[in-house]
Amino acid sequence: MSTTAPARQSTGVPARRDPVAVAARWLSAHGIQALQVSLGIVVLAFGALKFFPGASPAEPLVMRTVDALTLGLVHGQTAVTLTAVIETFIGLTLITGVFLRTGLVVLAGSLLGMMSPLVLFFGDMFPDGTPTLEAQYVFKDIILAAAVLVIGAKALGARLEPTAR
């Protein structure tokens, strides 16, 4: 008994003209780059906001988190400015591809800090058992972490190739 799936039936359309095959080739050629640039734009935008006191809704959470993670060594506006510099650097590396591997390493470390409020301030994040707006803000970082895995795989040499139909 065979455990392999049956071969797909040919549509009769040459692969170079088959719209699904064309889309698969285009997506495999450009999808990860689009993910990288879009992630860079998001991180850059979040970072740039932090350069302007009061402009980022995450500012109080950043201050509190960095203060806790550095055991009080970095706090207040200094914590927000440091975070702004780091996020701006990460965003620029993702957008331009310059120092990409370094940017991904910094982003991986930053993601640990970005998600740490879920552990450090769990009671404040889920006061009634439901997530606050701050908790929801932190939850979005799970998606960013997954994107980092895909972009990191490509940066280390992995390739996405469409399979033959």
Residue frames as qw, qx, qy, qz and C-alpha x, y, z in Angstrom:
[[0.000, 0.890, 0.456, 0.000, 0.00, 0.00, 0.00],
 [0.428, 0.406, -0.004, 0.808, 1.42, 3.36, -1.01],
 [0.307, -0.680, -0.442, 0.499, 1.58, 6.19, 1.53],
 [0.201, -0.154, 0.210, 0.944, 2.26, 8.91, -1.00],
 [0.403, 0.580, 0.326, -0.629, -0.43, 11.27, -2.16],
 [0.666, 0.486, 0.512, 0.240, -1.65, 10.84, -5.71],
 [0.358, -0.044, 0.269, 0.893, 0.03, 13.03, -8.30],
 [0.267, 0.590, 0.247, -0.721, -1.79, 16.23, -9.12],
 [0.597, 0.521, 0.573, 0.211, -3.60, 16.13, -12.36],
 [0.300, -0.077, 0.272, 0.911, -2.22, 18.49, -14.98],
 [0.294, 0.650, 0.358, -0.603, -4.45, 21.41, -15.86],
 [0.646, 0.525, 0.456, 0.315, -3.23, 21.28, -19.41],
 [0.129, 0.987, -0.042, 0.085, -1.87, 24.83, -19.09],
 [0.693, 0.352, -0.343, 0.527, 1.91, 25.16, -19.51],
 [0.578, -0.524, -0.390, 0.489, 3.54, 26.00, -16.11],
 [0.309, -0.056, 0.032, 0.949, 4.84, 29.32, -17.41],
 [0.231, -0.312, -0.342, -0.856, 1.25, 30.41, -18.17],
 [0.499, -0.506, -0.703, 0.017, -0.60, 28.74, -15.33],
 [0.149, -0.782, 0.043, -0.604, -1.71, 31.67, -13.12],
 [0.794, -0.604, 0.024, -0.061, -1.23, 29.68, -9.92],
 [0.859, -0.013, 0.030, 0.511, 2.30, 28.67, -10.94],
 [0.318, 0.624, 0.009, 0.714, 3.09, 32.25, -11.96],
 [0.431, -0.793, 0.030, -0.429, 1.80, 33.55, -8.62],
 [0.897, -0.413, 0.015, 0.156, 3.76, 30.90, -6.71],
 [0.723, 0.239, -0.002, 0.648, 6.97, 31.83, -8.53],
 [0.064, 0.720, -0.010, 0.691, 6.42, 35.55, -7.90],
 [0.636, -0.718, 0.013, -0.284, 5.57, 35.03, -4.22],
 [0.909, -0.260, 0.006, 0.325, 8.56, 32.77, -3.64],
 [0.587, 0.379, 0.012, 0.716, 10.82, 35.32, -5.33],
 [0.045, 0.526, -0.043, 0.848, 9.47, 38.42, -3.55],
 [0.609, -0.629, -0.405, -0.265, 7.37, 37.42, -0.52],
 [0.719, -0.425, -0.287, 0.469, 10.10, 37.25, 2.09],
 [0.352, 0.144, 0.020, 0.925, 11.62, 40.51, 0.90],
 [0.283, -0.579, -0.302, -0.702, 8.21, 42.16, 1.21],
 [0.716, -0.587, -0.376, 0.040, 7.86, 40.73, 4.73],
 [0.647, -0.165, -0.178, 0.723, 11.31, 42.05, 5.64],
 [0.136, 0.298, 0.108, 0.939, 10.66, 45.57, 4.35],
 [0.450, -0.616, -0.355, -0.541, 7.16, 45.78, 5.85],
 [0.737, -0.508, -0.352, 0.274, 8.45, 44.59, 9.23],
 [0.505, -0.003, -0.083, 0.859, 11.21, 47.19, 8.96],
 [0.100, -0.492, -0.227, -0.835, 8.68, 49.96, 8.29],
 [0.628, -0.639, -0.378, -0.234, 6.57, 48.93, 11.29],
 [0.732, -0.390, -0.252, 0.498, 9.55, 48.72, 13.67],
 [0.357, 0.178, 0.043, 0.916, 10.98, 52.00, 12.33],
 [0.262, -0.606, -0.300, -0.688, 7.63, 53.76, 12.79],
 [0.705, -0.628, -0.329, 0.016, 7.28, 52.50, 16.37],
 [0.681, -0.209, -0.137, 0.688, 10.86, 53.54, 17.08],
 [0.213, 0.378, 0.149, 0.889, 10.56, 56.98, 15.51],
 [0.417, -0.726, -0.346, -0.424, 7.50, 57.79, 17.63],
 [0.741, -0.534, -0.279, 0.297, 9.52, 57.19, 20.76],
 [0.490, 0.137, -0.049, 0.860, 11.88, 60.06, 19.90],
 [0.175, -0.458, -0.118, -0.864, 9.01, 62.47, 20.62],
 [0.011, -0.060, -0.794, 0.605, 7.99, 62.44, 24.29],
 [0.436, 0.308, 0.477, -0.698, 4.32, 61.61, 24.67],
 [0.505, 0.372, -0.427, -0.652, 3.86, 60.53, 21.04],
 [0.436, 0.101, -0.885, -0.128, 4.05, 56.77, 21.63],
 [0.733, -0.434, -0.074, -0.519, 1.19, 55.14, 23.49],
 [0.911, -0.090, -0.363, 0.174, 3.70, 52.48, 24.61],
 [0.222, 0.669, -0.392, 0.591, 5.93, 55.01, 26.36],
 [0.548, -0.572, 0.382, -0.476, 4.82, 54.27, 29.96],
 [0.992, -0.061, 0.089, -0.064, 5.09, 50.52, 29.36],
 [0.711, 0.508, -0.279, 0.397, 8.57, 50.95, 27.85],
 [0.068, -0.700, 0.435, -0.562, 9.71, 52.99, 30.85],
 [0.764, -0.408, 0.323, -0.382, 8.37, 50.44, 33.29],
 [0.990, 0.138, -0.005, 0.042, 9.72, 47.42, 31.41],
 [0.584, 0.574, -0.347, 0.458, 13.22, 48.76, 30.80],
 [0.290, -0.669, 0.426, -0.536, 13.39, 49.91, 34.43],
 [0.891, -0.270, 0.272, -0.244, 12.50, 46.38, 35.58],
 [0.938, 0.299, -0.060, 0.165, 14.82, 44.61, 33.12],
 [0.481, 0.575, -0.348, 0.563, 17.81, 46.81, 33.98],
 [0.596, -0.451, -0.536, 0.393, 17.08, 46.68, 37.72],
 [0.174, -0.923, -0.245, 0.241, 16.57, 50.43, 37.78],
 [0.527, -0.303, 0.274, 0.745, 19.78, 51.36, 35.96],
 [0.022, 0.094, 0.471, 0.877, 17.92, 52.73, 32.92],
 [0.059, 0.595, 0.752, -0.276, 14.59, 54.43, 33.48],
 [0.135, 0.745, 0.206, -0.620, 12.32, 57.27, 32.42],
 [0.531, 0.793, -0.058, -0.293, 12.89, 59.09, 29.17],
 [0.063, -0.619, 0.754, 0.210, 16.37, 57.56, 28.86],
 [0.504, 0.055, 0.862, -0.032, 14.74, 54.13, 28.56],
 [0.582, 0.680, 0.384, -0.226, 12.38, 55.40, 25.87],
 [0.269, 0.849, -0.358, -0.281, 15.16, 57.11, 23.91],
 [0.254, -0.414, 0.862, 0.144, 17.37, 54.00, 24.10],
 [0.570, 0.315, 0.753, -0.091, 14.45, 51.92, 22.85],
 [0.479, 0.817, 0.093, -0.307, 13.86, 54.43, 20.05],
 [0.070, 0.725, -0.627, -0.277, 17.49, 54.17, 18.92],
 [0.379, -0.148, 0.912, 0.057, 17.41, 50.37, 18.99],
 [0.567, 0.512, 0.621, -0.173, 14.10, 50.13, 17.11],
 [0.377, 0.849, -0.136, -0.344, 15.22, 52.70, 14.53],
 [0.091, -0.556, 0.789, 0.244, 18.43, 50.75, 13.93],
 [0.470, 0.115, 0.875, -0.025, 16.47, 47.50, 13.55],
 [0.530, 0.700, 0.374, -0.298, 13.96, 49.11, 11.18],
 [0.267, 0.820, -0.373, -0.343, 16.69, 50.56, 8.97],
 [0.219, -0.371, 0.882, 0.190, 18.56, 47.25, 8.78],
 [0.518, 0.330, 0.782, -0.102, 15.39, 45.47, 7.71],
 [0.465, 0.807, 0.173, -0.319, 14.45, 48.08, 5.12],
 [0.256, 0.822, -0.450, -0.238, 17.91, 48.46, 3.59],
 [0.981, 0.113, -0.140, 0.070, 19.36, 45.00, 4.20],
 [0.352, 0.636, -0.485, 0.485, 22.58, 46.65, 5.43],
 [0.049, -0.312, 0.770, -0.554, 23.83, 44.90, 8.59],
 [0.713, -0.205, -0.347, -0.574, 20.75, 42.67, 8.31],
 [0.731, -0.125, -0.649, 0.169, 22.12, 39.81, 10.40],
 [0.233, 0.043, -0.504, 0.830, 23.16, 42.22, 13.14],
 [0.403, -0.172, -0.011, -0.899, 19.74, 43.85, 13.03],
 [0.765, -0.192, -0.510, -0.343, 18.04, 40.45, 13.32],
 [0.574, -0.086, -0.662, 0.475, 20.14, 39.54, 16.36],
 [0.017, -0.058, 0.333, -0.941, 19.30, 42.87, 18.00],
 [0.580, -0.171, -0.247, -0.758, 15.63, 42.36, 17.09],
 [0.712, -0.172, -0.681, -0.018, 15.62, 38.86, 18.59],
 [0.367, -0.105, -0.589, 0.712, 16.93, 40.27, 21.85],
 [0.210, -0.075, 0.072, -0.972, 14.51, 43.17, 21.69],
 [0.622, -0.233, -0.528, -0.529, 11.58, 40.82, 21.19],
 [0.552, -0.241, -0.720, 0.345, 12.39, 39.18, 24.50],
 [0.115, -0.151, -0.361, 0.913, 12.20, 42.59, 26.12],
 [0.359, -0.097, -0.284, -0.884, 9.07, 43.53, 24.17],
 [0.678, -0.266, -0.593, -0.343, 7.23, 40.42, 25.33],
 [0.374, 0.031, -0.732, 0.568, 8.56, 40.44, 28.90],
 [0.334, -0.194, 0.248, -0.888, 5.68, 42.56, 30.29],
 [0.773, -0.155, -0.425, -0.444, 3.47, 39.50, 29.88],
 [0.737, -0.140, -0.582, 0.312, 5.61, 37.85, 32.56],
 [0.291, 0.109, -0.398, 0.863, 6.79, 40.87, 34.57],
 [0.268, 0.047, 0.249, -0.929, 3.40, 42.55, 34.86],
 [0.154, -0.223, -0.917, -0.292, 0.97, 39.70, 34.25],
 [0.069, -0.563, -0.715, 0.408, -1.53, 40.89, 36.86],
 [0.090, 0.577, 0.037, -0.811, -1.60, 44.38, 35.36],
 [0.137, 0.198, -0.686, -0.686, -1.90, 43.03, 31.82],
 [0.428, -0.275, -0.787, -0.351, -4.86, 40.78, 32.70],
 [0.164, -0.222, 0.508, -0.816, -6.55, 42.50, 35.65],
 [0.705, 0.045, 0.305, -0.638, -9.96, 40.85, 35.16],
 [0.695, 0.027, 0.713, 0.090, -8.68, 37.82, 33.29],
 [0.617, 0.706, 0.313, 0.154, -8.97, 39.66, 29.98],
 [0.618, 0.022, 0.089, 0.781, -6.08, 41.42, 28.25],
 [0.021, -0.815, -0.143, 0.562, -5.72, 45.17, 28.57],
 [0.548, 0.834, -0.038, -0.045, -4.85, 47.31, 25.55],
 [0.108, -0.776, 0.620, 0.040, -1.21, 47.14, 26.68],
 [0.642, -0.150, 0.752, 0.005, -1.37, 43.32, 26.71],
 [0.729, 0.585, 0.354, -0.029, -2.84, 43.33, 23.22],
 [0.250, 0.911, -0.320, -0.072, -0.03, 45.65, 22.11],
 [0.320, -0.562, 0.762, 0.032, 2.49, 43.14, 23.46],
 [0.769, 0.165, 0.611, -0.089, 0.67, 40.16, 21.89],
 [0.636, 0.757, -0.031, -0.146, 1.28, 41.57, 18.41],
 [0.049, -0.754, 0.649, 0.093, 4.96, 40.91, 18.97],
 [0.725, -0.051, 0.686, -0.012, 4.29, 37.19, 18.59],
 [0.712, 0.662, 0.233, 0.013, 3.65, 37.86, 14.91],
 [0.178, 0.906, -0.385, -0.004, 6.84, 39.92, 14.69],
 [0.496, -0.493, 0.715, 0.017, 8.78, 37.03, 16.23],
 [0.790, 0.272, 0.548, 0.041, 7.44, 34.64, 13.59],
 [0.519, 0.854, -0.018, 0.022, 8.40, 37.10, 10.85],
 [0.150, -0.813, 0.563, 0.025, 11.92, 37.29, 12.31],
 [0.712, -0.164, 0.680, 0.059, 12.21, 33.50, 12.05],
 [0.733, 0.573, 0.355, 0.091, 11.32, 33.58, 8.34],
 [0.285, 0.935, -0.197, 0.077, 13.57, 36.53, 7.54],
 [0.410, -0.681, 0.606, 0.014, 16.39, 35.03, 9.61],
 [0.818, 0.076, 0.560, 0.106, 16.14, 31.73, 7.76],
 [0.626, 0.751, 0.136, 0.163, 16.51, 33.58, 4.46],
 [0.014, -0.930, 0.358, -0.076, 19.41, 35.67, 5.78],
 [0.544, -0.493, 0.678, 0.035, 21.17, 32.43, 6.73],
 [0.026, 0.339, -0.810, -0.478, 20.75, 30.98, 3.26],
 [0.413, 0.328, 0.835, -0.156, 17.37, 29.21, 3.21],
 [0.155, 0.105, -0.482, -0.856, 15.41, 29.52, -0.03],
 [0.556, 0.364, 0.562, -0.492, 11.71, 29.40, -0.70],
 [0.093, 0.207, -0.727, -0.648, 10.98, 27.67, -3.99],
 [0.739, 0.126, 0.072, -0.658, 7.65, 26.80, -5.52],
 [0.524, -0.087, 0.846, 0.050, 6.97, 23.13, -5.97],
 [0.144, 0.057, -0.722, -0.675, 6.12, 21.75, -9.37],
 [0.629, 0.113, 0.282, -0.716, 2.41, 21.43, -9.96]]
